[in-house]
Amino acid sequence: MVFSSTIFLFLFLPLVLLAHFSVGQKFRNTVLLLFSLGFYAWGEGGYVLVMLYAITTSWVFGKLLDNVDRQSTRKIILWLGVVLNLAPLLYFKYSVFLASNLQFVFGAAAKEFLLPEEVTLPIGISFFTFQSLSYLIDVYRRQAPGQKSLLDLGLYISLFPQLIAGPIVRYRDISDQLQKRWVSMADFAKGAERFVYGLGKKVLIANPLGQVADLVFSLDGNELGMAVAWLGIVCYALQIYFDFSGYSDMAIGLGRMFGFRFLENFNYPYISRSIREFWRRWHISLSRWFRDYVYITLGGNRLSSIRVSGNLLVVFLLCGLWHGASWNFVVWGLFHGTFLALERGRLGAILALVPNTLQHLYVVFVVLVGWVFFRADSLGHSHVFLKAMFGRNGDVEFSPLVYIQLDHRFYFTFVLALIFSTPIFSWCRQRSLQFVNEYADALQADLMLGAKQLLVFIILVAAIFDIALGSYNPFIYFRF
């Protein structure tokens, strides 16, 4: 079940809101847990048992960590808990990748390893596994108390707003909210507004751009010219941003409607002036997770320059593999890790000397090249696409299949995407609030509030209209 679906908007969400606010504070966690498990089981069926396994394992080992004082014993408990939590992820996500590579290296002899040829990946397993690990590590480091209630821990791991696509919520950031939270009318309204903005980003901007991107990436090499390739990768870059940031907006908005405050997950990454800054703005919750639980554990910035660069490569290798069991993701992760390592040295010094515009162009270029590996089906596909981008694919005419898609709606959406990938909308909203607070009289304030509410209503109606028509409505991060 996705947020941008009629079943969620008109059945699941009204039911969970009605149930949540119909019971007292004491039973709200129970209601949310039951609906969250139902939300996951709706699409995944028996795979909800994998989540229940993660919840139970984390709770048991969290209790052990809380009740043991000897540090060496606590470390053993932590590692056992980490291994048991990672085991399902390693099997479902990486066993086929391992099997295929063993077969490539050892041929028919690899069949003796009895590895599977095909495994269905439970949706969101990467996200709820990382939240389980966050809980265990935070308890081990005594940054948060162990959860006494299995129900409350289950809610943290399975909470439906951020269950299948994040943001990844660190346990220490939400532990207090699991025990006590309040929802005012103002908070609920802000959450609903944020949800609608996210729905609009996903349905009205990401989906149309994704349709063109998918078409371009489906073309054969002899149909892929330079102009079409650049159009395709730019559309994909905008699609993945508005798709994922839109989903994060919806998750943050839903969380607020139920009294939870999730941290921001995107902060206009395409305005960055370095790859380091890009990763402080893109998928912030994942970056923080790897920083807090992997990079710092490896020594962080306290080591020599060579060791730090090595740590960055390890972290982004893991980041690539987290996104998918494919050599494309390995290359994508190492590609970003390499630029991060280079920016810590001479490249960073060079960037500091060039104009801001060139810094932005550098980031956009590197990120777009990286997205080719992220989107393409294989390394061979990536190679063909990159050749086309750099004019090495011969003289290929503009594809008529793509040309048909470039109608007025596409151009309008494309321009909107370029504008809203910058902080222009946030700047206008801040200035309007400042005007209302400092200069506007009561009538002007009411008119501006009415205009904002009208905008939210128009976005909601337009998005629902698109969904009802059964328009192209994929969700990129389902496969992660």
C-alpha positions, 0 to 999 in steps of 0.5 A: 500500500502506497500513500499515493493510492486511493485505498490509503487516502480514502480507507486506511488513513481515515480508519486509523485517524478515527481509531487513534483519536477515539481511544485514550492516550493509554491505548493509542500505541496499541492502535497504531501498532495494529494498524502499522502491522496491517499496513505492512501485511496488506501488501507483504502478507506473510513477510510481516513475520520478518518484521515481528522477528526483528521486533522480538529479537531487538526487544530481547537483546535490548533487555539483555543490554539493559540488565548487564553491566560488564562491558565485554559481555554487553559487547558480545550481546550487541554483536549477537543482536546485530548479526541476528537482525542483519541475517534476514536482510542479508538473506533476502537482499543479498543471497541471490547477488552472492549466488550469481557472483559465485556462479560467475567465478566458479561456474557449475561448481557453485551449485554445491553452495546451495544458494537460491536463484530467486528470492522475493525482497520484503518491502522496506526491510532495509529501513526497519532493519536499520531502525532495529540496529539503531535501537540496539546500538543506542541502548548499548551506548546508553544514549537511550534506555532499553524499551521495557514494553514490547508493544512500544518497541514494536511501534518504533520499528513498524510505525507505518508513516516511515515504515517502507521508505523512511526517514530512518528514525534513530531510536534516541530521537523518538524514545520519549515520544513513544511514551508521551506525546500530544496532538494539538489542532495546529500540529494536526493541521501542519501535518496534514498540510505537509502531507498534501505538499508531499503528495503533490510533489510525488504525484504531480511532479515526480510521476510525469518526469519519471514517465519520460525518464523510464522511456529514455532508459528503455531505449536501445543504444542505437536509439539513444542520442546525446540530447535524449540521454541528457534529457533522460538523466535530468528527468530522473534526477528530478524524479528521484528527488521529488519522489523520495522527498515527497514521500518523506514529506508525507511521512513527516506530515503523517507522523505529526498528525499522530504526535511524532516529530520526525527530523527532516530528510531533504534540504534542497540537495541540488543547490550544494556546492560540494559532494560533501554538502550534497550528502548533508542535504540528501537522504539526511537520515541515512547519512546520519545513520552511517555517520553515527553507527559506521563512520564514527565507529571506524574512527571518524575524522580522528585518524590519518588522512589516508585512513579517513579516506578509506573509511569514507570509501567503506561507508559509501560502499555499504551505502551503495549496497544498502540501496541494492544488491547490484554492481551498479550500486557498488560503483555508485557508492564508491563513485560518491565515496571517491569524490568525498575523499578527494574533497578532503584533499586537493580537490576541496582546496581547488573548489574553495577558489572557484566561483560558486556557479562553477561549484554548483555545476561541478556537483550537478555534473557529478551527481548526474553521472552517478545517477546513471549507475543508480538507474541503469539496469546493469553496468553494461547499460550504464556504459551505453548510457554514458557513451550517449551522454558524451556523444560517443554513441554516433549520430542518433536522431532524437527519438520520436517516442520521446518527442511524443511525450514532450507536451505542454504538461511535461514542459510545465512540470519540468520548469516547476521541478527546476524551480521547486528543487531550489529554496524559492518556495520556502523563501516565499513562505518565510517572507509571507509569514514575516509580512503577516507577523510584522506588517499585515492587518487582520484582513490581509492576514486572513486573505493570505491564510485563505490563499495558502489553504486554497493552494493546499486544496488545489494540490490535493484535488489535482493529485487525487484526480491524477490518482483516480485516473490511474496515471503512472504512479511508481515508487522508486524506493520500494525496491530498496 
